[in-house]
Amino acid sequence: MPENKRINKCLLIALGCNIRAERCRKGYSQEVLAEKSGLHRTYIGVVERGEKNITISNCSKIADALHLKLSDLISRAEV
């Protein structure tokens, strides 16, 4: 796997782990986070596992649902 693709995958996994950690910290299920963000529950799962590249718009929806600033959610995903 080329280096840039490996770094991108690591970022997606790190972001997904951050989303999952914040969701669990708030006591939300994936379904509750999906409801609050206006996204589908299966999409939340895919993002949390780092399997899908998330748009900035959807990342913002998730950050809002978790009562976080988008910049905080993203900055925690740096590798």
C-alpha positions as CSV (number, residue, x, y, z in Angstrom):
1,M,0.0,0.0,0.0
2,P,1.5,3.4,-1.0
3,E,2.5,5.6,1.9
4,N,-0.2,8.3,1.4
5,K,-3.0,5.7,1.3
6,R,-1.6,4.1,4.5
7,I,-1.6,7.5,6.2
8,N,-5.1,8.3,5.0
9,K,-6.4,4.9,6.3
10,C,-4.7,5.6,9.7
11,L,-6.4,9.0,9.8
12,L,-9.8,7.5,9.1
13,I,-9.3,4.9,11.8
14,A,-8.1,7.5,14.3
15,L,-11.1,9.7,13.6
16,G,-13.5,6.8,13.9
17,C,-12.0,5.8,17.2
18,N,-12.4,9.4,18.4
19,I,-16.0,9.4,17.4
20,R,-16.7,6.1,19.1
21,A,-14.9,7.2,22.3
22,E,-16.9,10.4,22.5
23,R,-20.1,8.6,21.7
24,C,-19.5,6.1,24.4
25,R,-18.4,8.8,26.8
26,K,-21.8,10.5,26.3
27,G,-23.6,7.2,26.8
28,Y,-25.0,7.3,23.2
29,S,-25.6,4.2,21.2
30,Q,-24.9,4.3,17.4
31,E,-28.6,4.7,16.9
32,V,-28.9,7.7,19.2
33,L,-25.9,9.4,17.5
34,A,-27.4,8.7,14.1
35,E,-30.7,10.2,15.2
36,K,-29.0,13.3,16.7
37,S,-26.8,13.8,13.6
38,G,-29.4,13.0,10.9
39,L,-27.2,10.2,9.6
40,H,-27.9,6.4,9.3
41,R,-26.9,4.1,12.0
42,T,-24.9,1.8,9.7
43,Y,-23.0,4.8,8.3
44,I,-22.0,5.7,11.9
45,G,-20.6,2.2,12.3
46,V,-18.7,2.3,9.1
47,V,-17.2,5.6,10.0
48,E,-16.3,4.5,13.5
49,R,-14.4,1.5,12.0
50,G,-12.6,3.8,9.5
51,E,-14.0,2.0,6.5
52,K,-15.4,5.0,4.8
53,N,-14.0,8.4,4.0
54,I,-16.3,10.9,5.8
55,T,-17.2,14.3,4.3
56,I,-16.5,17.4,6.3
57,S,-20.2,18.1,6.3
58,N,-21.0,14.7,7.9
59,C,-18.1,15.1,10.3
60,S,-19.6,18.5,11.3
61,K,-23.0,16.8,11.9
62,I,-21.5,14.2,14.2
63,A,-19.4,16.9,16.1
64,D,-22.6,18.9,16.6
65,A,-24.5,15.8,17.8
66,L,-21.7,15.1,20.3
67,H,-21.6,18.8,21.4
68,L,-18.0,19.2,20.2
69,K,-16.3,21.7,18.0
70,L,-15.5,20.2,14.6
71,S,-11.9,21.3,15.0
72,D,-11.6,19.4,18.3
73,L,-12.9,16.2,16.8
74,I,-10.6,16.4,13.8
75,S,-7.5,17.5,15.7
76,R,-7.7,14.5,17.9
77,A,-7.3,12.3,14.8
78,E,-3.8,13.4,13.9
79,V,-1.2,10.7,13.3
